[in-house]
Amino acid sequence: QVRLVESGGGSVQPGGSLRLSCVAPRAITSVFSPLEMGWYRQAPGDQRELVATIAPDFSTVYADSVKGRFTISRDNSRKRVLLQMNSLKPEDTGVYYCNAQRGGSNDWGQGTQVTVSS
């Protein structure tokens, strides 16, 4: 099991930017590097949905709704995954969760709130 800690959420006006960070403070690099890392979000009343993932080989997948606006990256030496969010829209509002997967393991962070509103 990998403990994940998110930070960087907050309130921003439409068109603004935020950067989310997810760290695995107790993992060693050899444990973190093979993990498939991702960001998911959940709006009130909705199901949790994929935002972006980054594989151990640094290949990425994005939801259509965030392509061209969000960028996911990872720094294995710091055991960290970032989500840079630009041109934010009100529909990006929700709780953003960090996720780590490998084989049968599937771990989640506690979530960080992102609110986009004028």
KAFEN-V681804 format. One record per residue. N is the residue number from 1. RES is the residue in one small letter. PSI is psi in whole degrees, 0 to 359 (* if undefined). NEAR is the number of other ideal C-beta (glycine too) atoms within 8 Angstrom. D_CENTER is the distance of its C-alpha to the mean C-alpha in Angstrom with 2 decimals. Layout:
# KAFEN-V681804
((N RES PSI NEAR D_CENTER) (N RES PSI NEAR D_CENTER))
This chain:
# KAFEN-V681804
((1 q 136 4 17.89) (2 v 124 12 15.04) (3 r 131 9 14.24) (4 l 137 13 10.73) (5 v 119 10 10.64) (6 e 155 15 8.15) (7 s 168 9 9.83) (8 g 356 9 10.38) (9 g 173 10 10.59) (10 g 193 8 14.04) (11 s 138 5 16.50) (12 v 154 10 17.24) (13 q 156 7 19.81) (14 p 138 9 19.39) (15 g 349 5 19.09) (16 g 183 8 17.37) (17 s 151 9 14.32) (18 l 154 11 11.60) (19 r 120 9 9.44) (20 l 144 16 6.62) (21 s 142 10 7.22) (22 c 123 16 6.90) (23 v 152 10 10.40) (24 a 85 15 12.68) (25 p 334 7 15.83) (26 r 358 5 18.31) (27 a 147 10 17.47) (28 i 161 5 19.72) (29 t 322 9 18.81) (30 s 338 6 20.67) (31 v 319 10 18.54) (32 f 318 12 15.10) (33 s 320 8 16.08) (34 p 359 7 16.79) (35 l 140 12 13.58) (36 e 116 10 11.62) (37 m 149 13 7.94) (38 g 164 14 5.31) (39 w 135 15 2.82) (40 y 162 11 5.98) (41 r 156 13 8.08) (42 q 119 11 11.67) (43 a 157 8 14.43) (44 p 128 4 17.72) (45 g 356 3 19.86) (46 d 166 8 17.47) (47 q 158 4 15.91) (48 r 136 7 12.28) (49 e 153 9 11.16) (50 l 136 8 9.09) (51 v 305 14 7.17) (52 a 151 14 6.82) (53 t 157 11 7.75) (54 i 126 13 9.62) (55 a 170 8 12.79) (56 p 332 7 15.05) (57 d 10 4 17.10) (58 f 8 7 14.34) (59 s 150 6 14.79) (60 t 154 9 12.06) (61 v 138 6 11.87) (62 y 148 10 10.93) (63 a 146 9 12.02) (64 d 326 5 15.32) (65 s 344 5 14.60) (66 v 356 12 12.14) (67 k 134 8 14.01) (68 g 349 3 15.62) (69 r 325 8 13.65) (70 f 149 12 10.04) (71 t 126 6 9.66) (72 i 141 17 7.33) (73 s 164 8 9.38) (74 r 150 10 10.35) (75 d 99 9 13.33) (76 n 328 8 14.96) (77 s 331 5 17.71) (78 r 1 6 15.54) (79 k 51 11 13.41) (80 r 144 10 10.30) (81 v 136 13 7.12) (82 l 151 12 6.59) (83 l 106 14 5.43) (84 q 122 10 8.98) (85 m 116 13 9.97) (86 n 164 8 13.72) (87 s 49 6 16.42) (88 l 146 14 14.71) (89 k 157 7 16.63) (90 p 327 8 17.62) (91 e 355 7 16.19) (92 d 355 11 12.61) (93 t 137 9 13.47) (94 g 181 11 11.96) (95 v 127 9 10.17) (96 y 129 16 6.39) (97 y 138 14 5.89) (98 c 144 14 4.65) (99 n 143 13 7.25) (100 a 130 14 9.97) (101 q 143 11 12.94) (102 r 123 7 16.32) (103 g 236 4 19.51) (104 g 359 3 19.95) (105 s 148 9 17.37) (106 n 102 7 14.27) (107 d 147 11 12.63) (108 w 149 9 10.33) (109 g 183 12 9.59) (110 q 346 7 11.55) (111 g 152 10 9.19) (112 t 136 12 9.47) (113 q 133 9 11.56) (114 v 125 17 11.42) (115 t 124 8 14.95) (116 v 111 14 16.42) (117 s 146 8 20.16) (118 s * 4 23.40))
